[in-house]
Amino acid sequence: MPEKRISIFGLGYVGSVSAACFARMGIRVIGVDIDDNKVSSMNRGHSPVLEDGLDLLMAEQHQAGRLHATTNVAEAVNESSISLICVGTPSAPNGSLDMTYVSRVCEQIGVILKEKLNQPDGYHVVVIRSTVLPGTVEQSLTPILEKASGKRSGADFGVVQNPEFLREGSAIDDFFNPPKTVIGASDERAATLVASLYEGIEAPTFITTIGVASVVKYADNAFHAVKVTFGNEIGRFCKHFGVDSHEVMRIFCEDRKLNISPAYLTPGFAFGGSCLPKDVRALLYGARTADLELPLVSSLLPSNELQVRELIDRLMPYRLEGIGFLGLSFKPGTDDMRESPMVKVVEALLGRGADVRIHDPYLRLSELVGSNLRYLMTEIPHIGNLLKESAKDVIRSSKAIVVSHRTDAFQEAVKGVREDQILFDLVRLDDTDAIKAEYHGLYW
Ligand SMILES: NC(=O)c1ccc[n+]([C@@H]2O[C@H](COP(=O)([O-])OP(=O)(O)OC[C@H]3O[C@@H](n4cnc5c(N)ncnc54)[C@H](O)[C@@H]3O)[C@@H](O)[C@H]2O)c1
């Protein structure tokens, strides 16, 4: 098996750690930086950045002859089959990313690939390790590489987005024990070559699209930020009420069924029901009485309402031709209509003169009682006139159909929608390619 050789562009935190760690895995690594000091530091076996254990690892790998650095792009690209780009993507004051460094490196690599790709064993993959927004690799960096090289990504060479999940301070351990390996690739050949770099590292590996790989990184970091802030806001709330916040969050984290789990994390429509909105409001009321600000928790109901408003806006154009709803309660399997976001959507559309019909297999008006009945009658007083016996009845007479329950019955029913109809899927139905209507997935 030929020796694996990679070049790493940018010898900052990510690049230096990656260089030393890949070298320890037996891969020959050439580091590249525009900063002479970083290059000569690596060539003396010293780490260009301060990171626990990195100096020692770099010295070892340098001595073993697997690690050296250069400022010469041609040398680095020609002596490797994979180039990992780890240059900075600093934040501008408006939150946008400065892509100057990544773009420049792509252009430099592309120029060298023009000749290299003509060689019999010249195949090359360019891997973006830097964190960039979705669309950047496909719409900006790939065209730069293609223009400079005169070759085509996915055919003549490969482009991969391979985000880095290391944390400064424990970066070496994180490199060898990552939570996952994510490879978003232009094509299978490129994905397989990059995956081979990680042979020996035990972690779930996901081969996916470049777009997914790039958003996974942002979703991860946004979620980490949400977790820190959530823990802190619950902590502030607890402190005021004399409750031990660490005990609360210890018990919270023990719940692997609903809390630390995939539950509630699938993109879909707004939350509702008799508990979530009420309890969030009560928690915020408790905080207000103590003059505590909880900005993250305070943002939940406005964000939820925004989703309701957006759906109303998307349905408005069809209000006169007829809108049908499959599912009215906040989730299937219940007739609890209290604070169902779908009830709000229907109520708003009726208020704007929409022609509406509804089928919900769990809703039996004659069986509703108490606050549930009162709520529904207040929000949609003439609900009785809108209810249909079957999904078929709703579909037959509607221009636009909204599916808000993910059930086998509705999955079957939507097979009957016609080409001249519009289907709004709030639950990501299966087999949507077979749907004849104009299909609109909520967030997909
Ligand atoms: N630091 C982290 O913990 C971390 C973790 C995951 C992802 N990331 C992402 O990885 C990327 C790199 O982050 P970092 O913290 O290592 O950056 P950094 O600023 O520490 O290092 C960037 C390096 O790139 C070099 N460089 C700039 N232009 C170059 C060029 N044309 N050719 C070669 N080298 C060039 C710079 O001299 C510098 O040494 C960023 O997109 C960052 O968001 C960082």
The ligand as an SDF file (V2000), in Angstrom:
LIG
                    3D

 44 48  0  0  0  0  0  0  0  0999 V2000
   -9.5410   26.8600   16.9100 N   0  0  0  0  0  0  0  0  0  0  0  0
  -10.4260   25.9060   17.0450 C   0  0  0  0  0  0  0  0  0  0  0  0
  -10.5960   25.3170   18.1200 O   0  0  0  0  0  0  0  0  0  0  0  0
  -11.2610   25.4600   15.8740 C   0  0  0  0  0  0  0  0  0  0  0  0
  -12.0070   24.2820   15.9830 C   0  0  0  0  0  0  0  0  0  0  0  0
  -12.7400   23.8450   14.8840 C   0  0  0  0  0  0  0  0  0  0  0  0
  -12.7400   24.5890   13.7090 C   0  0  0  0  0  0  0  0  0  0  0  0
  -12.0180   25.7510   13.6350 N   0  0  0  0  0  0  0  0  0  0  0  0
  -12.0090   26.4700   12.3520 C   0  0  0  0  0  0  0  0  0  0  0  0
  -10.8010   26.1280   11.6610 O   0  0  0  0  0  0  0  0  0  0  0  0
  -10.2820   27.2510   10.9460 C   0  0  0  0  0  0  0  0  0  0  0  0
   -8.8760   27.5790   11.4130 C   0  0  0  0  0  0  0  0  0  0  0  0
   -8.9190   27.9700   12.7700 O   0  0  0  0  0  0  0  0  0  0  0  0
   -7.6080   28.2240   13.6230 P   0  0  0  0  0  0  0  0  0  0  0  0
   -8.0650   28.6030   14.9960 O   0  0  0  0  0  0  0  0  0  0  0  0
   -6.6830   27.0770   13.4600 O   0  0  0  0  0  0  0  0  0  0  0  0
   -6.9830   29.5230   12.8480 O   0  0  0  0  0  0  0  0  0  0  0  0
   -5.6330   30.3240   13.1610 P   0  0  0  0  0  0  0  0  0  0  0  0
   -5.9300   31.7430   12.9540 O   0  0  0  0  0  0  0  0  0  0  0  0
   -5.0480   29.8780   14.4640 O   0  0  0  0  0  0  0  0  0  0  0  0
   -4.6470   29.8030   12.0270 O   0  0  0  0  0  0  0  0  0  0  0  0
   -4.7680   30.1020   10.6580 C   0  0  0  0  0  0  0  0  0  0  0  0
   -3.3980   29.9620   10.0050 C   0  0  0  0  0  0  0  0  0  0  0  0
   -3.5580   30.0900    8.5870 O   0  0  0  0  0  0  0  0  0  0  0  0
   -2.4110   30.7350    8.0820 C   0  0  0  0  0  0  0  0  0  0  0  0
   -2.6630   31.2330    6.7150 N   0  0  0  0  0  0  0  0  0  0  0  0
   -3.3690   32.3040    6.3220 C   0  0  0  0  0  0  0  0  0  0  0  0
   -3.3260   32.4170    4.9720 N   0  0  0  0  0  0  0  0  0  0  0  0
   -2.6150   31.3680    4.5040 C   0  0  0  0  0  0  0  0  0  0  0  0
   -2.2360   30.9190    3.2130 C   0  0  0  0  0  0  0  0  0  0  0  0
   -2.5810   31.5950    2.1070 N   0  0  0  0  0  0  0  0  0  0  0  0
   -1.4880   29.7940    3.0970 N   0  0  0  0  0  0  0  0  0  0  0  0
   -1.1360   29.1060    4.2140 C   0  0  0  0  0  0  0  0  0  0  0  0
   -1.4450   29.4930    5.4760 N   0  0  0  0  0  0  0  0  0  0  0  0
   -2.1830   30.6120    5.6180 C   0  0  0  0  0  0  0  0  0  0  0  0
   -2.1320   31.8260    9.1010 C   0  0  0  0  0  0  0  0  0  0  0  0
   -0.7980   32.3390    9.0100 O   0  0  0  0  0  0  0  0  0  0  0  0
   -2.3880   31.0470   10.4130 C   0  0  0  0  0  0  0  0  0  0  0  0
   -1.2040   30.4310   10.8700 O   0  0  0  0  0  0  0  0  0  0  0  0
  -11.3150   28.3760   11.1760 C   0  0  0  0  0  0  0  0  0  0  0  0
  -12.2310   28.3520   10.1130 O   0  0  0  0  0  0  0  0  0  0  0  0
  -11.9890   27.9830   12.4620 C   0  0  0  0  0  0  0  0  0  0  0  0
  -13.2900   28.5220   12.5370 O   0  0  0  0  0  0  0  0  0  0  0  0
  -11.2710   26.1800   14.6870 C   0  0  0  0  0  0  0  0  0  0  0  0
  1  2  1  0
  2  3  2  0
  2  4  1  0
  4  5  1  0
  4 44  2  0
  5  6  2  0
  6  7  1  0
  7  8  2  0
  8  9  1  0
  8 44  1  0
  9 10  1  0
  9 42  1  0
 10 11  1  0
 11 12  1  0
 11 40  1  0
 12 13  1  0
 13 14  1  0
 14 15  2  0
 14 16  1  0
 14 17  1  0
 17 18  1  0
 18 19  2  0
 18 20  1  0
 18 21  1  0
 21 22  1  0
 22 23  1  0
 23 24  1  0
 23 38  1  0
 24 25  1  0
 25 26  1  0
 25 36  1  0
 26 27  1  0
 26 35  1  0
 27 28  2  0
 28 29  1  0
 29 30  1  0
 29 35  2  0
 30 31  1  0
 30 32  2  0
 32 33  1  0
 33 34  2  0
 34 35  1  0
 36 37  1  0
 36 38  1  0
 38 39  1  0
 40 41  1  0
 40 42  1  0
 42 43  1  0
M  CHG  2   8   1  16  -1
M  END
$$$$
